[in-house]
Amino acid sequence: MARSSKPLPELRQMLAQCLLEVPGCGDCELRAVCVHRPDHTGCNWSAEVDFPARGEEEAVRDLPRARRVIVLMRERYNVVPGSAA
């Protein structure tokens, strides 16, 4: 499956919205979306999330759910070259 390309601001918005919709991730905060050279999968971005209102044990419990969202989005989308500036 070929990836669709999205401008960085649109990708951030889509990712944040998807995270909000996942049970257990409603309070997940998208900390950073980093654009880089394509990795071994061909994806040119990665993301970092946090659960700032939770304690460590609680955050660790739902982090795999948030990671699954990021992995699925990375499989489907790339950042449009030059839109990260």
KAHU-V633561 format. One record per helix or strand of 2 or more residues. SS is the DSSP state (A for helix, B for strand). FROM is the first residue (numbers start at 1). TO is the last residue. If there is no record, write none. Layout:
ss,from,to
SS,FROM,TO
SS,FROM,TO
This chain:
ss,from,to
B,4,6
A,8,21
B,29,35
B,45,50
A,56,76
B,77,79
